[in-house]
Amino acid sequence: VQLVESGGGLVRPGGSLRLSCAASGFTFSSYAMSWYRQAPGSERELVASISSAGGSTNYADSVKGRFTVSKDNAKNTVYLLMNSLKPEDTADYYCYGHGCGYDFWGQGTQVTVSS
């Protein structure tokens, strides 16, 4: 089982990034997926979730209207489009898959929002 995040980097305030999480080794279409983030010195927090089929999404209040989570079951990939980025969005972002009694974490990708 693997979850591999990509797409992180350094971006200026107001900019955009799209994170990707490529899954392998399990039936991706049967799993809900989430994005979490953890800033230095802070606890890991849920950013966004999407149902197994992709029809239902939820967002943290801090990212509503700015972030969009999507899921492509044909490509075994979940995405997080992040717009209007703020310095407080700086964190390591993690992909999380859960369902069928199992859960999996990716290794994380770093996002830094700074001028």
Short mmCIF file of the C-alpha atoms (twelve columns), coordinates in Angstrom:
data_MODEL
# 
_entry.id   MODEL 
# 
loop_
_atom_site.group_PDB 
_atom_site.id 
_atom_site.type_symbol 
_atom_site.label_atom_id 
_atom_site.label_alt_id 
_atom_site.label_comp_id 
_atom_site.label_asym_id 
_atom_site.label_seq_id 
_atom_site.Cartn_x 
_atom_site.Cartn_y 
_atom_site.Cartn_z 
_atom_site.pdbx_PDB_model_num 
ATOM 1   C CA . VAL A 1   0.000   0.000  0.000   1 
ATOM 2   C CA . GLN A 2   1.317   3.423  -0.940  1 
ATOM 3   C CA . LEU A 3   0.094   6.991  -0.833  1 
ATOM 4   C CA . VAL A 4   2.533   9.377  -2.491  1 
ATOM 5   C CA . GLU A 5   1.928   13.117 -2.259  1 
ATOM 6   C CA . SER A 6   3.383   15.653 -4.649  1 
ATOM 7   C CA . GLY A 7   2.897   19.261 -5.669  1 
ATOM 8   C CA . GLY A 8   4.085   21.065 -2.566  1 
ATOM 9   C CA . GLY A 9   6.503   23.963 -2.656  1 
ATOM 10  C CA . LEU A 10  7.048   27.629 -1.977  1 
ATOM 11  C CA . VAL A 11  4.339   30.040 -3.081  1 
ATOM 12  C CA . ARG A 12  3.621   33.706 -2.443  1 
ATOM 13  C CA . PRO A 13  0.551   34.798 -0.468  1 
ATOM 14  C CA . GLY A 14  -2.460  34.823 -2.740  1 
ATOM 15  C CA . GLY A 15  -1.001  32.135 -4.959  1 
ATOM 16  C CA . SER A 16  -2.199  28.635 -5.758  1 
ATOM 17  C CA . LEU A 17  -0.925  25.096 -5.568  1 
ATOM 18  C CA . ARG A 18  -2.422  21.751 -6.469  1 
ATOM 19  C CA . LEU A 19  -1.414  18.782 -4.361  1 
ATOM 20  C CA . SER A 20  -1.761  15.248 -5.696  1 
ATOM 21  C CA . CYS A 21  -1.822  11.944 -3.859  1 
ATOM 22  C CA . ALA A 22  -1.281  8.845  -5.956  1 
ATOM 23  C CA . ALA A 23  -2.546  5.622  -4.391  1 
ATOM 24  C CA . SER A 24  -1.578  2.041  -5.041  1 
ATOM 25  C CA . GLY A 25  -1.980  -1.353 -3.436  1 
ATOM 26  C CA . PHE A 26  -5.620  -1.096 -2.426  1 
ATOM 27  C CA . THR A 27  -9.050  -0.610 -3.968  1 
ATOM 28  C CA . PHE A 28  -8.933  3.168  -4.139  1 
ATOM 29  C CA . SER A 29  -12.554 3.556  -5.221  1 
ATOM 30  C CA . SER A 30  -13.727 1.935  -1.972  1 
ATOM 31  C CA . TYR A 31  -11.914 4.391  0.261   1 
ATOM 32  C CA . ALA A 32  -12.763 7.868  1.439   1 
ATOM 33  C CA . MET A 33  -9.783  10.174 1.298   1 
ATOM 34  C CA . SER A 34  -8.713  13.144 3.366   1 
ATOM 35  C CA . TRP A 35  -6.043  15.782 3.472   1 
ATOM 36  C CA . TYR A 36  -4.504  16.741 6.795   1 
ATOM 37  C CA . ARG A 37  -1.858  19.296 7.587   1 
ATOM 38  C CA . GLN A 38  0.576   19.885 10.405  1 
ATOM 39  C CA . ALA A 39  2.372   23.137 11.023  1 
ATOM 40  C CA . PRO A 40  5.536   23.271 13.158  1 
ATOM 41  C CA . GLY A 41  4.619   23.063 16.820  1 
ATOM 42  C CA . SER A 42  0.978   22.319 16.073  1 
ATOM 43  C CA . GLU A 43  -1.204  19.244 16.020  1 
ATOM 44  C CA . ARG A 44  -2.193  17.598 12.783  1 
ATOM 45  C CA . GLU A 45  -5.549  18.948 11.600  1 
ATOM 46  C CA . LEU A 46  -8.103  17.824 9.058   1 
ATOM 47  C CA . VAL A 47  -8.242  20.074 6.017   1 
ATOM 48  C CA . ALA A 48  -10.663 18.349 3.644   1 
ATOM 49  C CA . SER A 49  -12.361 15.015 3.074   1 
ATOM 50  C CA . ILE A 50  -14.048 13.357 0.132   1 
ATOM 51  C CA . SER A 51  -16.231 10.266 0.006   1 
ATOM 52  C CA . SER A 52  -15.216 7.097  -1.789  1 
ATOM 53  C CA . ALA A 53  -17.200 7.938  -4.921  1 
ATOM 54  C CA . GLY A 54  -16.319 11.615 -4.716  1 
ATOM 55  C CA . GLY A 55  -19.865 12.868 -4.295  1 
ATOM 56  C CA . SER A 56  -19.502 14.308 -0.811  1 
ATOM 57  C CA . THR A 57  -16.872 16.699 0.514   1 
ATOM 58  C CA . ASN A 58  -16.148 18.456 3.778   1 
ATOM 59  C CA . TYR A 59  -13.751 21.250 4.621   1 
ATOM 60  C CA . ALA A 60  -12.236 22.879 7.658   1 
ATOM 61  C CA . ASP A 61  -13.707 26.337 8.226   1 
ATOM 62  C CA . SER A 62  -10.270 27.863 7.718   1 
ATOM 63  C CA . VAL A 63  -10.083 26.678 4.089   1 
ATOM 64  C CA . LYS A 64  -13.710 26.791 2.950   1 
ATOM 65  C CA . GLY A 65  -14.071 28.707 -0.280  1 
ATOM 66  C CA . ARG A 66  -10.329 28.539 -0.979  1 
ATOM 67  C CA . PHE A 67  -9.522  24.819 -1.173  1 
ATOM 68  C CA . THR A 68  -11.162 22.144 -3.307  1 
ATOM 69  C CA . VAL A 69  -10.712 18.404 -2.857  1 
ATOM 70  C CA . SER A 70  -11.388 16.036 -5.750  1 
ATOM 71  C CA . LYS A 71  -10.955 12.331 -6.447  1 
ATOM 72  C CA . ASP A 72  -10.272 10.528 -9.700  1 
ATOM 73  C CA . ASN A 73  -10.975 6.853  -9.159  1 
ATOM 74  C CA . ALA A 74  -9.817  6.004  -12.681 1 
ATOM 75  C CA . LYS A 75  -6.377  7.430  -11.891 1 
ATOM 76  C CA . ASN A 76  -6.271  6.354  -8.232  1 
ATOM 77  C CA . THR A 77  -5.482  9.919  -7.301  1 
ATOM 78  C CA . VAL A 78  -6.890  12.505 -4.937  1 
ATOM 79  C CA . TYR A 79  -6.185  16.200 -5.372  1 
ATOM 80  C CA . LEU A 80  -6.242  19.309 -3.228  1 
ATOM 81  C CA . LEU A 81  -6.465  22.570 -5.141  1 
ATOM 82  C CA . MET A 82  -5.429  25.422 -2.886  1 
ATOM 83  C CA . ASN A 83  -6.215  28.986 -3.938  1 
ATOM 84  C CA . SER A 84  -5.733  32.333 -2.200  1 
ATOM 85  C CA . LEU A 85  -3.014  30.835 -0.051  1 
ATOM 86  C CA . LYS A 86  -2.122  32.535 3.206   1 
ATOM 87  C CA . PRO A 87  1.027   32.324 5.343   1 
ATOM 88  C CA . GLU A 88  -0.991  30.403 7.930   1 
ATOM 89  C CA . ASP A 89  -1.511  27.639 5.355   1 
ATOM 90  C CA . THR A 90  2.184   26.812 5.697   1 
ATOM 91  C CA . ALA A 91  2.438   23.192 6.848   1 
ATOM 92  C CA . ASP A 92  3.248   19.660 5.861   1 
ATOM 93  C CA . TYR A 93  0.235   18.232 4.032   1 
ATOM 94  C CA . TYR A 94  -0.647  14.560 4.346   1 
ATOM 95  C CA . CYS A 95  -2.927  12.316 2.362   1 
ATOM 96  C CA . TYR A 96  -5.042  9.837  4.362   1 
ATOM 97  C CA . GLY A 97  -7.125  6.957  3.079   1 
ATOM 98  C CA . HIS A 98  -9.733  5.213  5.213   1 
ATOM 99  C CA . GLY A 99  -12.298 2.495  4.641   1 
ATOM 100 C CA . CYS A 100 -12.960 -1.226 4.754   1 
ATOM 101 C CA . GLY A 101 -11.516 -1.309 8.274   1 
ATOM 102 C CA . TYR A 102 -8.127  0.023  7.204   1 
ATOM 103 C CA . ASP A 103 -6.418  3.368  7.026   1 
ATOM 104 C CA . PHE A 104 -3.240  4.605  5.369   1 
ATOM 105 C CA . TRP A 105 -1.063  7.719  5.515   1 
ATOM 106 C CA . GLY A 106 1.199   9.263  2.941   1 
ATOM 107 C CA . GLN A 107 4.629   10.651 3.756   1 
ATOM 108 C CA . GLY A 108 3.618   14.287 3.356   1 
ATOM 109 C CA . THR A 109 4.531   17.201 1.149   1 
ATOM 110 C CA . GLN A 110 5.660   20.587 2.388   1 
ATOM 111 C CA . VAL A 111 3.799   23.786 1.540   1 
ATOM 112 C CA . THR A 112 5.348   27.137 2.401   1 
ATOM 113 C CA . VAL A 113 3.451   30.376 1.824   1 
ATOM 114 C CA . SER A 114 5.783   33.333 2.096   1 
ATOM 115 C CA . SER A 115 6.719   36.512 0.295   1 
# 
